[in-house]
Amino acid sequence: MWQDKLKEIIYILENSNVNEIEVNFWGRKYRVSKGSSMTATPVAAAPVAPVAAPASAPVEASAPESAPAESAEPTAKGED
């Protein structure tokens, strides 16, 4: 039954200005695109198990280096 729906989607794609269609049918994901070597590709998403981050050694934080402050020489008023 889903093959008939997929054929219908392909027909719609071929007769339209759309370049790609992606559809989900009961947990199956189909992407149909023009100009591709494959007409339809079923994609099953596998559940991803959470992975614990490995413990790492403590990192020493260093103070950022700052540029030396430029000294401003005082200007004397009234001298020209």
C-alpha positions in Angstrom: 0.0 0.0 0.0 2.8 2.5 0.8 4.4 1.6 -2.5 1.3 3.0 -4.3 1.5 6.2 -2.2 5.2 6.5 -3.0 4.5 6.1 -6.8 1.9 8.8 -6.5 4.4 11.1 -4.8 6.9 10.4 -7.6 4.3 11.2 -10.2 3.5 14.5 -8.5 7.1 15.4 -8.3 7.8 14.7 -12.0 4.8 16.8 -13.0 5.6 19.8 -10.8 8.2 22.5 -10.3 9.2 21.0 -6.9 12.7 19.5 -6.9 12.4 17.5 -3.7 9.7 16.0 -1.4 10.2 14.4 2.0 7.4 12.4 3.5 6.9 10.2 6.6 4.6 7.1 6.5 4.2 5.2 9.7 7.7 5.6 10.9 9.3 5.4 7.5 10.9 8.5 6.0 11.1 8.9 2.2 12.9 11.6 0.3 12.3 11.9 -3.4 14.3 14.3 -5.5 14.7 15.2 -9.2 18.0 14.5 -10.8 19.2 12.0 -8.3 20.4 8.6 -9.2 18.1 7.1 -6.6 14.4 7.8 -7.0 13.4 7.0 -3.4 15.4 6.1 -0.3 13.7 4.7 2.8 15.5 5.9 5.9 15.0 4.4 9.3 16.2 6.5 12.2 17.9 4.4 14.8 17.4 5.4 18.5 20.5 7.0 19.9 21.7 5.9 23.4 23.1 8.7 25.5 26.8 8.4 26.0 28.5 9.5 29.2 31.3 12.0 28.8 34.7 10.7 29.7 36.2 12.1 32.9 39.0 14.5 32.1 41.8 15.9 34.2 41.3 19.3 35.7 42.4 22.1 33.5 44.4 25.0 35.0 43.0 28.3 34.1 45.6 30.9 33.4 45.1 34.6 33.7 44.8 36.3 30.3 47.8 38.3 29.4 47.0 42.0 29.2 48.9 44.6 27.2 50.9 47.0 29.3 49.1 50.2 30.0 50.3 53.1 28.0 51.5 56.0 30.1 50.0 59.3 29.1 52.4 62.2 29.8 50.7 65.1 31.4 50.7 68.2 29.2 51.4 71.6 30.7 48.7 74.2 30.1 49.8 77.6 28.9 53.0 76.5 27.3 53.3 77.0 23.5 
